[in-house]
Amino acid sequence: MKSNVYVANLARKIKTMKVRGAGEIARRAVEALKITAQYSKASNIKDLILELETAAQILLRTRPTAVSLPNGIRYVMHRVRDAATRTSDLTAIRETAIQSANEFIENSKTAVEKIGRIGSKRIVDGEVIMTHCNSSSAIAIIKSSKMEGKRISVIATESRPFWQGKLTARALDRLGIPVMYIVDSAMRFFMNEVDKVVVGADAVAANGAVINKIGTSLMALAAHESRTQFLVAAETYKFSPETMIGELVEIEERDPTEVLSRTEQRRLKMIRVRNPSFDVTPPEYVDAIITERGVIPPQAAILILQELFGKIPPEELIEYHAVPTVEE
């Protein structure tokens, strides 16, 4: 398959949520850059970088809220551009793109495992954990806790309209962990039975605010009200560097037909459907963010961002900022 066809097909799968989850989206996008570099017919560095940039822009338009996607692309392209300032060897630039992609993919996978081990230290034997949507990092914490011999149970929300909570419930069931599966609107009803809330993140802003599946902020509010610890599991590549220079994380709104069919919408003439995929949880409702580098308070997010992205020029941060979703 030609690399441009592969990129277009992947972009379609990400946009329609056949490929989902911030980490998986980032890994697949970076893999697409790797394939673009591997099969490029470019005869010079300028054309190779142009091919990679074109693929990057197509992928950036798919899920504007998933910060992991532009961060993955930035990880590869920053190294490619830096290498291009030091060598005129086309093969070396191609290898830089491939090696950088492999590094990001491997680091992202090991990050989840590390988060699981670090986060499990916050879970106590006999606790009830509530989670929302389908986060590989949150599941890793629960899995590690189970493997350490802790007797835990989980309350998982269904996470409409895509019911990602079913994926979480199935994964936990395979691990032999008791799960209570509830409708999203019941999260407050059951919160007093919960010892800790553990959720993932699609993005973390410089001020420590967490952007995650719609309903997360309501869960955080309910946890805050009942004095239940609210923990966020997030790989550092989900931290948004653009927020350091004043950009806002765009909240994606998806097709209304995910909520009401076109037939129903035609019949209900006065109905307007809104379908935001994410919401923002204020940092004051977050007790801790568990990363592969350790546990930090939300206020320390800016320090992680400065360490990871402080040397990247602001114009490059903006260039790989996720742009609004458009039809390809």
N, C-alpha and C positions, 0 to 999 in steps of 0.2 A: 504494500500500500504506500502511495506517495505521501510524503510527510505533510503536505498541505491538506490532503484529504483526511489524514489522521487528525490533524489539528481541528479541522472543521467538524468532524464527527464527534470529537471529544468535547468541543465547545457546546455542541447541541445536547450532548448527554449531561453536561454540567448544568446547563440552563434549564433543562426539563427535569432535573433532580434524579436522573438515572444514576449519576455519580453524585453522591452527597456526603456531607461531613467535611468540615473545614480542612482537616488534615489530609483526607483522601483527595479532595479537590486540589490542594496544593501539590501533593505528590504526583498526581496525574498530569497537572499542568507543566510541572518541571520535567516530567518524562517526555512530554510533547516537545519541549525545547531540545531535549537530548536527541530525540529522533530527528528533529529538524536539522540539527547539526550533523548527525551521522549521515544522513542521506542528501545533504546539500550538494548541489552541483556548482556552487559559487567558485569562481576562479580567483577571487581576491577577498581580502578581509572586509572591505566595505560592503560587498554584496552579501557576504555571510551574515554580518551583523544586521543588515537590512532584512534578511529572511527571518532571523530570530526576532527582530523587533515587530515584524508583521504578525508572526505567530503570537507573540506576547500580547499585542493589542487585541487580537481576536479573542483570546482567552480572558483578558481583563474585562471584557464587556459582558461576561456571563453572569457573575454573582457579585454585585458591587459591595456587599457588606462583608464578604469573606476575606478578611485582611491577609489570611494565610496565602491566598493566591498571589496577590501582588508582591508579598514578601518573598515567596518562593521564586517568582520571576526576577525580582530584584537581586536575590542571592546569586543567581546565575549571571544575569546581565552585567551587574557591577563588576564581577570578576572577569568577564569577557572584555568589557571596555577597558578595565585596568590593564589586562594583558596586552591589549592592542596598542597601548601607549609605550609598551616595553619591547615589543617584537613585531616584525613584519612577516613572520612565518605563519602562513595560513593554517598549516597542520597543527601548530602549537595552539592557535586560537580555537580551532575545532576541538582539540583535546581538552582545553580549558573548559569549554561549554559542557562537554560530556562528563568530565571529572566533577565539575561543580554541581551538576544535576545529580550525579550519583551520591555525592556528599550530602546534599540537602535531603534526598530521599532516605538515606540511611540514618541521618541525624534525627529526622522527624519520627522515624519508627522507634529508635532507642529512647527518644524523649518521652514517649507515652509509657514505656516500661519503667523509666526512672520516676516519672510522676506517680505511677502506681505504687512503687516501693516507698517513696517519700510520703505520699498522702495516706498510706495505710497506717502510718504511725499516729495519725490523728483519729483513727477509728478505734473504739473501745469494744471489747467483747460484750456481746448482748445488745448492741445498739441497733436502732431502726434508722435507716437512711432513706431520705426522699431524693429523687432525682427527676430531671425533666429532659425530654427529647432523647437524643441518642449520641452520647459523647464517649468516644473511645478512651479518653483520659479519665473520665469519671468512672467508667466501667473498670478500668485498670486499677483504680484505687480499691474498688469493691472486691475485685478479683484477688488482689494481693492480700487484702484483709482476710478473705476466705482461706487462702492458701496458708496463712499464718495460724490457722486454727480458730479464728474468731467466729463466734456464732452471731451472724448478722442477718437481718432481713431488710427488704427494700420495698418502698412504695414508689411506683413508677407511673407517671402521668401518660396519657395516650398521645399528647402532643399533636393536636389537630392543626391544619387539615390533612397533613401527610401521615399522621399516626406513627411518627418515628419511635414513639414509646414502645410500640410493639417489638421493634428490633431490639431495644434494650431489654424488655421483658424476656424475649426468647434467648438472648445471650446469657442472661443471668440464670434462667431456667436450666440451660445446658451446664452451667457451673454448679448446679445443685443449690442455688440460693433461693429461699422463699421470697416470692414477689406478690405484692398486692397491686393490681393494675386498676387505676382510677381515671375518671374523666378529669380534664384539666380544671374545671370549676370546683372540684372537690378538694383541691390542695389545701385550702385554709381549714376545711372541715377536719382533716386528718393531721394538721400540723402539730397539735398538742401531743400526738402519739410519736412524734419524730424526735430523735436525738441530734441528728445532723442532716443538713442539706448539702449534697455534693452535685454540682452541675459543671458542664463544660463552658466553653466560650468560643464565639466566632471572631471576636475582636476584644482587645483591651486597650483603652485610651490612655493617654499620658497622665491623666488625673486619677486613674484607677477605676474609672467607670467600665462596666462589663456589658458588651453587646452580645446577646445570645438569643436563642429561639424565643419567639413571642410567648409571653407568659412567665418568663424567668423573673422579671421585675415584680410581678405579683407574688411569686413564690418567695422572693427575697423580702418583700413587705410583710407577708404572713409570718415568715421566720423571725423577722425583727420584732414583730408584735408579740410573738410567743417566746422570745429570748432563746431561739434555736440557732445554733451556729450555722452560718451560711458560707460554704467553702466553694471556691471556683478552681477547677483544674484546667490549666491552660499552658500549652507549649509557648515558649518565648517568641516563636515566629508568628504568633497571633497578636502580638503587641503592635499597635498601629503607629509607625513613625511619623506619618503625616500629621497626627494630632499634636506633635511637638511644635509644628510651625503653623498652627491655627486651623488646619483642615478639620472638618467634621467627618465622622464615619457615616456614610450614607446608609439609611435604612431601606432595604429593598422591599418593594411592594410587588406581589406576584399576581398572576392572572385571577380575576374574580371567579372564573369557572372552577377553581379549586374549592370554592366555598358553595356557590350555587351554579347549577348547570345553565347553559345558555337558554334552554327551554324554560326553566324556572324564572330566569331573569326577564325573558320576554313576557311571561304571564304576569309578573309582579312589576308593573310599570313604574311604580313610585319607589322601588327599592334600589338603593345604591350600595354596592358591596365594596368594602375596604379589606385588603388582605396583606397587612404587613407581616413579613417573615420574622422580624426581630424586634426587640425592645432594648432599652438602656437601663441597667441597674446602677443606681448611684453608688459611689465608693463607700459611703457611710453605712450601707446595708451589707457590705462584704467584709467578713471577718478575716479572711486570708485568701491569697491566690497561691495555689500550689503549682510550681513550675519544675522543669527538669533541673533547674539550678538551685532549687530549694523553695522554702515557703516564705512569702513576702507579704507585708501589708499592702493594700491597694495603693497607698500613697507612694510606695517605692517603685511603682511602674515606670515612672519617668527615669529612674536610675538605670533600669534594664534597657530602656530605649536609648538612652545616651550611650551606654556601653556598646549596644549592638549596631546602632545606626548613626552615631555621632560623627563619624568620618565620611559619611556619604553626603555629597553636595545636595542642598535643598532642591535644586532644579531636577535632580535625578529622583528624589523622593516624589515630587509632583508627577514626573513623567510616568512612573509606574503606579500611580494612584488608580484604584479601581474606578472606571468611568461608568456613567449611567448605563443601564441595560438597554440595548437597542436590538432591533431585528437585524440579523446578518443576511 
